[in-house]
Amino acid sequence: MARRHLGIMGKAPVAGAVKTRLIPPLDGENAALLYRAFLRDTLLLALTVPDCDVSVVHPPAAELSSLRELLPDGVGLVQQPGTGLGDGLRGAFLDFWRSGAAAVVLISSDSPSLPESILLDAFAALESGEYDLVLGPSTDGGYYLIGLRNDHPQLFECIDWSTDVVMRQTLERAVNLGLRVRELDIWYDVDDMDGLHRLIEDLGIDPLLHAPATRVALQTLRRLDSPLPESPIPWPVESTDRRFASPWRNFDVDRLATHSGAVIDYSYFSTPDAVWVVPVTPDGDILLVRQYRAPVRDWCLEVPAGSVMDESLEATARRELREEVGGSVTDLRLMGAFYSASA
């Protein structure tokens, strides 16, 4: 059996060129940071499909380095042929069929929480021989997924792209062509603030939705004081009692209501926000700091790091570089956020 091929319709995550319907309230840089995470999670999802080639299909762009650096080994990069989305979709199918694929599925890069089961169902439907066309309808009237085994150019002609009638027009065209259609579960694209609100709510309450890069990006944007809605908290905090406080660590006890209905005391150490910087020289060397750490009774190699005072993350990073390695930086990139301890 010929291999499967999964194409991701994506773009280079350039500020001002992606997620423009989230600008404002986000600025261009933060919207690009969020889209970069969407694309990473879509790639992670695609790579879970067994016996499947994966490619990112992108529109013509002058600057693709920010897209190439996101691609894992083995993932192809294909320029979208023709002009417009219809030409791009059909051209991608033709390209992957010529490479030897039998079942081809194309998906959006705007649904980072899409379940893996949907992709498996799409390929299973095509490979069963019972369906000619597989569609994943989105809540905005379009589709987030389309799968085909053979060329049907009329499916992409005279469609009112980027409107709420795309799915309806495509289904009507399929009926006229006598195609057997399998409709998958409805899902949603994150194109505007309504979609982003729903994504944040879903990720807050559903542990089965993975989207690890998107979760980190949302945490990072909150650290940057971006205007995002709060994430739902499965365990509401009734009260917090701070038993010990210092500039470096606090000891807190929360009164929590768990999902089972039990009310418990939960104790933990909390730390102030901090930055970690990985300084790379023009020659590609990484600078580390050797410091004596009393708790481990040893000298440790560390990256420059420090607590955020009354300043921005960028200002903190520059200060720590100056204080700990005696240098400055011309290119400072935000890579993400993490918890130093989560329990």
Sequence and secondary structure as in RCSB ss.txt:
>XXXX:A:sequence
MARRHLGIMGKAPVAGAVKTRLIPPLDGENAALLYRAFLRDTLLLALTVPDCDVSVVHPPAAELSSLRELLPDGV
GLVQQPGTGLGDGLRGAFLDFWRSGAAAVVLISSDSPSLPESILLDAFAALESGEYDLVLGPSTDGGYYLIGLRN
DHPQLFECIDWSTDVVMRQTLERAVNLGLRVRELDIWYDVDDMDGLHRLIEDLGIDPLLHAPATRVALQTLRRLD
SPLPESPIPWPVESTDRRFASPWRNFDVDRLATHSGAVIDYSYFSTPDAVWVVPVTPDGDILLVRQYRAPVRDWC
LEVPAGSVMDESLEATARRELREEVGGSVTDLRLMGAFYSASA
>XXXX:A:secstr
   EEEEEE     TTTS GGGTTTS HHHHHHHHHHHHHHHHHHHTTSTTEEEEEEE   S  HHHHTT  TT 
EEEE  SSHHHHHHHHHHHHHHHTT SSEEEEESS TT  HHHHHHHHHHHHTTS SEEEEEBTTSSEEEEEESS
  GGGGSS  TTSTTHHHHHHHHHHHTT  EEE   B    SHHHHHHHHHHHHH TT   HHHHHHHHHHHHTT
        SS EEEEEEEEE SS EEEEEEEE TTS EEEEEEEE   EEE   B TTS B  EEEEEGGGTEEE
EE  EEE  SS HHHHHHHHHHHHTS   S         S   
